[in-house]
């Protein structure tokens, strides 16, 4: 069986926690109303899981053979598909409970259909994922939830989600490092960062010059930094003295990675350095 990556399951669970607005849903049929309540209550239970940590309160709305088909289209146009089982969904509820990101949702229920013991709810959703007051990403989903009635109880047996990321302001960044042959230790980096409706690439140039007593001067596009004793990295003041501490690095690659992280801190939650 294909191994499911935890990251995308966590993302799916995040995006399945709506603040549902059923004001537009006028279900005259009692079974349609019951089905609408099922989706509303299951979503509320997911939203409350941060505080309750009560897995049973969430899973009681889902059948043990429930399947989730999730398609994610990133702002860069990459498509990922995952099929997630009930067991995998249950396992990753714990990871979701420790998520520090917030979500706001604007849901529009399009249609609810009930035929005998099978019901379907189709709705669209616009969402924002935030960290504190900072918006990390925006997007939209089309979701279809299918439920079956067992005796007097409705349970969700299948969810199909197509999620399209429309804007990404902060996330994982990639930094490609190119090393020259100069005796002064020249480096060039190309950093790809989220830029709203697409990703942007940024070039930075570094010159590494060794000084005396374990001190190294790092010049990044005209701005100087002091690397002291193969550990601490400081901003360099105009008079050459140490200023604010930026971070640490035990080799040139770590120093450059630290400086790039600081440079693009408003866009990068993490930075992968590729040499």
C-alpha positions in Angstrom: 0.0 0.0 0.0 1.3 3.5 -0.9 2.5 5.4 2.1 0.7 8.6 2.8 2.8 11.6 3.7 1.7 13.1 7.0 2.0 16.7 5.7 -0.7 16.4 3.1 -3.0 14.6 5.5 -2.6 17.4 8.0 -3.3 19.9 5.3 -6.5 18.0 4.4 -7.7 17.9 8.0 -6.9 21.6 8.3 -9.1 22.4 5.2 -11.9 20.1 6.4 -12.5 22.3 9.4 -15.1 24.9 8.3 -17.1 27.4 10.1 -20.2 26.3 8.2 -22.8 28.8 7.1 -26.1 26.9 6.5 -28.2 30.0 6.3 -28.7 29.4 2.6 -29.7 25.8 3.1 -33.5 25.5 3.3 -34.0 21.8 3.7 -37.7 21.0 3.9 -37.2 17.3 3.8 -36.3 15.9 7.3 -33.7 13.6 5.9 -32.0 16.4 4.0 -32.0 18.5 7.1 -30.5 15.5 9.1 -27.8 15.1 6.4 -27.0 18.9 6.6 -26.7 18.6 10.3 -24.4 15.7 10.0 -21.9 17.7 7.9 -22.3 20.7 10.2 -21.8 18.7 13.4 -18.8 16.7 12.1 -17.2 20.0 11.1 -17.8 21.5 14.5 -16.3 18.5 16.2 -13.2 18.8 14.0 -13.0 22.5 14.9 -13.2 21.7 18.6 -10.6 19.0 18.5 -7.9 21.4 19.4 -9.5 21.9 22.8 -11.2 18.6 23.4 -8.6 16.1 22.1 -11.7 13.8 22.0 -11.0 11.6 18.9 -14.3 9.7 19.4 -16.3 12.9 19.2 -14.9 13.4 15.7 -14.8 9.9 14.4 -18.4 9.0 15.3 -19.6 10.9 12.2 -17.5 8.8 9.9 -18.0 5.2 8.9 -15.0 2.9 9.6 -14.7 2.2 5.8 -14.8 5.9 4.9 -12.4 7.1 2.1 -11.2 10.6 1.3 -10.0 11.5 -2.2 -8.0 14.7 -2.0 -6.6 16.6 -5.0 -4.4 19.6 -4.2 -3.4 22.1 -6.9 -0.6 24.5 -5.7 -0.2 28.1 -6.7 2.7 27.0 -8.9 0.4 24.6 -10.8 1.6 21.3 -9.3 -1.0 18.6 -8.7 -1.0 16.1 -5.9 -3.5 13.3 -5.4 -4.0 11.3 -2.2 -6.5 8.6 -1.1 -6.8 8.6 2.7 -8.5 5.8 4.7 -10.4 6.1 8.0 -7.4 4.7 9.9 -5.0 7.2 8.4 -7.4 10.1 9.1 -7.8 8.9 12.7 -4.0 8.6 13.1 -3.2 12.1 12.0 -5.9 13.8 14.1 -3.2 14.0 16.8 -0.9 15.9 14.5 -3.7 18.2 13.6 -4.4 18.9 17.3 -1.0 20.4 17.7 -1.2 22.7 14.7 -0.8 26.3 15.6 -2.3 27.7 12.4 -5.7 29.2 12.3 -8.3 28.9 9.6 -11.2 31.0 8.4 -13.8 29.6 6.0 -16.6 30.9 3.8 -18.8 28.0 2.7 -21.6 28.0 0.2 -23.8 24.8 0.2 -24.9 24.2 -3.4 -27.1 21.2 -3.1 -28.2 18.4 -0.8 -29.7 15.2 -2.2 -31.2 12.2 -0.4 -32.3 9.0 -2.1 -33.4 6.3 0.3 -30.4 5.6 2.6 -27.8 7.5 0.6 -27.3 11.3 0.8 -24.9 13.8 -0.9 -23.9 17.3 0.1 -22.1 19.4 -2.4 -20.5 22.8 -1.4 -17.7 25.2 -2.3 -15.4 26.8 0.2 -13.1 29.8 0.2 -10.5 29.7 2.9 -7.5 31.5 4.5 -4.8 29.8 6.6 -3.3 32.1 9.1 -0.5 32.1 11.7 -1.2 34.7 14.3 -2.4 37.7 12.3 -0.4 36.7 9.3 -2.1 35.2 6.2 0.0 32.3 4.9 -2.2 31.1 2.0 -5.6 31.5 0.4 -7.6 29.2 -1.8 -10.9 27.5 -2.8 -12.3 24.0 -2.6 -15.1 22.1 -4.2 -16.2 19.3 -1.7 -18.7 16.5 -2.1 -19.6 14.5 1.1 -21.5 11.2 0.6 -23.3 9.6 3.6 -25.2 6.5 4.3 -27.9 5.9 6.8 -27.3 2.9 9.2 -30.6 2.3 11.0 -31.4 5.8 12.3 -27.9 7.2 12.0 -26.2 9.0 9.1 -22.4 8.4 8.7 -20.1 9.9 6.1 -18.7 7.2 3.9 -16.8 9.2 1.3 -15.4 12.7 0.8 -14.1 14.1 -2.5 -12.1 17.4 -2.2 -10.5 19.4 -5.0 -8.5 22.2 -3.5 -6.9 25.0 -5.5 -4.4 27.3 -3.8 -4.9 30.8 -5.3 -2.4 32.8 -3.3 0.6 31.8 -1.1 2.4 34.4 0.9 4.5 32.2 3.2 5.7 28.6 3.1 8.7 26.4 2.4 11.5 28.0 0.4 14.3 26.5 -1.7 17.8 27.9 -1.8 20.2 26.7 -4.5 23.8 27.4 -3.7 26.6 27.8 -6.3 30.2 28.0 -5.2 32.9 29.8 -7.1 36.6 29.1 -7.2 37.8 32.5 -5.9 40.3 32.5 -3.0 38.0 34.9 -1.2 35.2 32.3 -1.2 32.5 33.6 -3.5 29.0 32.2 -3.5 25.8 32.8 -5.4 22.4 31.7 -4.2 19.0 31.4 -6.0 16.1 31.4 -3.5 12.6 30.6 -4.6 9.9 32.0 -2.3 6.1 32.4 -2.3 5.0 35.6 -3.9 1.2 35.7 -3.8 -0.2 34.3 -7.0 3.2 32.6 -8.0 6.7 32.0 -6.8 9.6 34.4 -7.3 13.3 33.7 -7.7 15.9 35.9 -5.9 19.6 36.0 -6.6 22.1 36.9 -3.8 25.9 37.2 -4.0 28.3 36.5 -1.1 32.0 37.1 -0.5 33.7 35.4 2.4 37.0 37.0 3.6 39.0 35.6 6.5 40.3 38.1 9.1 42.5 37.5 12.1 41.7 35.7 15.4 38.9 33.5 14.0 36.9 36.3 12.5 35.4 36.1 9.0 33.8 39.0 7.1 30.7 38.0 5.0 29.5 40.5 2.4 26.0 39.8 1.1 25.1 42.2 -1.7 27.0 45.0 -0.2 25.9 44.4 3.4 28.5 43.1 5.9 28.2 40.5 8.6 30.8 39.2 11.1 31.2 35.4 11.6 33.0 34.9 14.8 34.9 31.7 15.9 33.0 29.5 13.4 29.8 30.0 15.4 28.1 33.4 16.0 26.9 35.6 13.1 26.4 39.4 13.7 25.5 42.4 11.7 28.5 44.6 11.1 28.2 48.3 12.1 29.7 51.0 9.9 32.8 51.2 12.1 33.3 47.4 11.7 32.2 46.4 15.2 29.6 43.8 16.0 25.9 44.7 15.9 22.8 42.6 16.3 23.3 38.8 16.4 21.7 37.1 13.4 22.2 33.4 14.3 24.9 30.7 14.2 26.7 28.6 11.7 29.6 26.1 11.9 30.6 26.3 8.3 30.1 28.7 5.3 27.0 26.8 4.1 25.2 27.2 7.4 26.2 30.9 7.6 24.7 31.5 4.1 21.6 29.5 5.0 21.1 31.6 8.2 21.5 34.8 6.3 19.1 33.8 3.6 16.5 32.7 6.3 16.8 36.2 7.8 16.6 37.9 4.5 13.4 36.1 3.5 11.9 35.6 7.0 8.6 37.2 5.8 8.1 34.5 3.2 9.7 31.3 4.4 8.5 29.1 7.2 11.5 26.8 6.5 14.4 26.8 4.0 15.9 23.9 2.2 19.5 24.5 1.0 20.5 22.6 -2.1 24.2 22.6 -3.1 
